[in-house]
Amino acid sequence: MAHFDHKQIRHVLIRTPNYIGDTINITPCLQLVKQEYPEAKITIICPDLVADVFKYDRRITQCIVFPLSRRKKWSTYRYIL
């Protein structure tokens, strides 16, 4: 396993679950990520159904939202990128 300096991590990308209950359950993990990588920017990729969960979260630098109905199509990934 490669070793790296945690201070070199500048950006963390998190893909959330698709549904509101599961997404709320992972929100405490954001604090752990911020503690481990305090200088890193955190970007969330989430379906439109759960985007409001992160609307006022100061730990989040950016929230990329995609429509849930397209989640299993390849066009979703083109939309995100």
KOLDO-312922 format. One line per 4 residues: their letters; for each residue x, y, z negated of N, C-alpha, C, CB. Coordinates in steps of 0.001 Angstrom, whole numbers. Glycine has a CB too. Layout:
a> X:Y:Z:X:Y:Z:X:Y:Z:X:Y:Z | ...;
//
This chain:
mahf> 836:-1170:0:0:0:0:887:1241:0:-954:-7:-1209 | 580:2186:837:1376:3397:955:1132:4312:-241:1054:4129:2267 | 2175:4960:-679:2070:5928:-1768:2019:7329:-1171:3263:5789:-2766 | 1228:8161:-1770:1140:9543:-1308:952:10460:-2496:-11:9720:-298;
dhkq> 1288:11701:-2271:1155:12722:-3304:-273:13274:-3269:2204:13865:-3101 | -984:13161:-4369:-2368:13631:-4423:-2479:15122:-4126:-2966:13335:-5786 | -1431:15862:-4377:-1462:17299:-4120:-1456:17608:-2626:-279:17977:-4793 | -1097:16620:-1810:-1076:16830:-362:-2451:16667:276:-104:15871:282;
irhv> -3386:16103:-449:-4739:15933:78:-5413:17304:113:-5568:14916:-788 | -5778:17740:1303:-6363:19069:1456:-7841:19040:1809:-5619:19829:2508 | -8292:17887:2280:-9687:17804:2696:-10215:16396:2422:-9839:18167:4198 | -11406:16334:1839:-12060:15055:1545:-13399:15055:2267:-12246:14833:-12;
lirt> -13654:13982:3001:-14902:13832:3745:-15724:12720:3095:-14629:13518:5255 | -16963:13039:2725:-17833:12075:2048:-19106:11899:2860:-18164:12536:600 | -19402:10666:3214:-20652:10328:3907:-21630:9825:2853:-20423:9245:5043 | -22736:10510:2721:-23706:10167:1675:-24634:9037:2120:-24533:11400:1294;
pnyi> -25321:8433:1155:-26381:7476:1510:-27520:8203:2232:-26921:6750:235 | -28390:7458:2844:-29461:8053:3647:-30684:8510:2858:-29896:7078:4668 | -30837:8051:1644:-32071:8334:928:-31814:9101:-360:-32802:7047:624 | -32800:9859:-783:-32653:10836:-1866:-32209:10215:-3191:-33955:11561:-2070;
gdti> -32797:9112:-3597:-32429:8495:-4875:-30987:8036:-4892:-33337:7321:-5172 | -30559:7395:-3815:-29169:6939:-3725:-28207:8119:-3701:-28969:6072:-2475 | -28603:9180:-3020:-27749:10367:-2939:-27606:11035:-4301:-28315:11364:-1922 | -28688:11147:-5041:-28619:11742:-6376:-27713:10910:-7286:-30032:11862:-6990;
nitp> -27748:9604:-7116:-26895:8733:-7935:-25402:8905:-7668:-27272:7298:-7701 | -25029:9376:-6489:-23595:9550:-6202:-23076:10957:-6535:-23330:9254:-4736 | -23968:11874:-6897:-23510:13245:-7169:-22507:13350:-8318:-24693:14114:-7474 | -22558:12536:-9363:-21508:12623:-10387:-20110:12293:-9838:-21836:11681:-11540;
clql> -20062:11530:-8775:-18766:11197:-8165:-18069:12429:-7592:-18956:10157:-7061 | -18849:13436:-7228:-18246:14657:-6696:-17336:15317:-7727:-19333:15639:-6252 | -17739:15279:-8978:-16911:15851:-10035:-15602:15078:-10175:-17670:15857:-11370 | -15673:13763:-10062:-14457:12950:-10141:-13520:13234:-8975:-14812:11464:-10171;
vkqe> -14074:13409:-7791:-13250:13744:-6623:-12602:15100:-6830:-14096:13743:-5322 | -13355:16065:-7331:-12818:17413:-7560:-11738:17403:-8641:-13948:18378:-7957 | -11888:16566:-9648:-10862:16459:-10690:-9586:15842:-10146:-11379:15632:-11866 | -9726:14838:-9305:-8571:14143:-8744:-7857:14987:-7690:-9005:12816:-8138;
ypea> -8623:15748:-6914:-8076:16580:-5839:-8594:18008:-5994:-8454:16005:-4439 | -8123:18741:-6993:-8703:20058:-7298:-8548:21097:-6187:-8080:20593:-8541 | -7534:20978:-5378:-7310:21960:-4319:-7971:21574:-3000:-5833:22146:-4103 | -8498:20377:-2916:-9067:19879:-1657:-10441:20481:-1380:-9170:18354:-1690;
kiti> -10706:20683:-112:-12042:21082:330:-12856:19806:498:-11993:21921:1673 | -14100:19848:56:-14971:18681:157:-16049:18956:1197:-15606:18333:-1220 | -16108:18080:2195:-17140:18163:3221:-18057:16955:3067:-16515:18222:4659 | -19348:17228:3101:-20362:16194:2999:-20985:15994:4376:-21444:16564:1939;
icpd> -21145:14739:4782:-21921:14407:5976:-23152:13666:5474:-21083:13535:7022 | -24328:14224:5780:-25545:13628:5238:-26719:13794:6197:-25884:14250:3888 | -27724:12943:6040:-28943:13103:6837:-29749:14300:6336:-29802:11816:6786 | -30555:14844:7207:-31347:16029:6866:-32254:15822:5657:-32183:16436:8049;
lvad> -32664:14589:5417:-33528:14279:4278:-32910:14631:2926:-33874:12822:4297 | -31591:14555:2811:-30932:14751:1517:-30064:16006:1458:-30086:13551:1198 | -30036:16787:2505:-29146:17945:2577:-29385:18955:1453:-29310:18629:3911 | -30624:19116:1030:-30925:20100:-19:-30299:19744:-1366:-32425:20233:-183;
vfky> -29949:18499:-1574:-29295:18086:-2821:-27977:18853:-2992:-29037:16545:-2827 | -27322:19181:-1893:-26001:19823:-1947:-26044:21317:-1641:-25064:19146:-978 | -27228:21852:-1451:-27387:23237:-1007:-26673:24252:-1909:-28853:23575:-936 | -26747:24079:-3203:-26162:25050:-4131:-24973:24491:-4914:-27217:25526:-5098;
drri> -24442:23386:-4477:-23314:22756:-5175:-22018:23469:-4804:-23221:21243:-4827 | -21406:24120:-5766:-20194:24911:-5519:-18963:24057:-5219:-19910:25786:-6711 | -19040:22774:-5516:-17910:21893:-5228:-17808:21572:-3745:-18032:20607:-6024 | -18896:21755:-3026:-18964:21416:-1610:-18539:22614:-772:-20386:20960:-1222;
tqci> -17577:22388:109:-17122:23440:1003:-18020:23528:2232:-15671:23196:1421 | -18406:22368:2756:-19211:22325:3966:-20141:21119:3911:-18315:22270:5225 | -21313:21279:4498:-22270:20178:4588:-22676:20026:6052:-23526:20430:3672 | -22341:18887:6628:-22707:18592:8008:-23955:17715:7969:-21529:17887:8785;
vfpl> -25006:18194:8590:-26311:17530:8515:-26657:16931:9880:-27419:18530:8057 | -27190:15715:9858:-27663:15100:11090:-29069:14567:10862:-26708:13966:11557 | -29859:14464:11918:-31225:13953:11780:-31216:12462:11478:-32036:14226:13055 | -31950:12049:10470:-31971:10649:10041:-32506:9719:11119:-32806:10504:8789;
srrk> -33453:10153:11897:-34049:9284:12906:-33046:8820:13958:-35190:9997:13580 | -31912:9517:14075:-30897:9164:15070:-29718:8431:14451:-30405:10409:15778 | -29786:8035:13208:-28623:7541:12485:-27973:6292:13062:-29005:7271:11103 | -28726:5439:13756:-28156:4197:14257:-27744:4280:15717:-29136:3081:14078;
kwst> -27907:5430:16318:-27533:5589:17715:-26130:6192:17802:-28562:6476:18463 | -25417:5851:18833:-24078:6405:19036:-24140:7912:19211:-23405:5762:20253 | -25250:8435:19694:-25358:9872:19903:-25257:10637:18588:-26666:10203:20600 | -25573:9986:17474:-25412:10631:16163:-23969:11002:15930:-25906:9715:15038;
yryi> -23063:10100:16267:-21651:10353:16010:-21115:11435:16934:-20840:9071:16177 | -21629:11494:18127:-21225:12599:19016:-21748:13914:18466:-21748:12374:20466 | -22932:13901:17879:-23527:15095:17296:-22688:15609:16130:-24956:14807:16834 | -22194:14704:15294:-21393:15075:14121:-20039:15622:14556:-21202:13862:13182;
l> -19397:14938:15461:-18051:15338:15884:-18134:16482:16841:-17301:14175:16523;
//
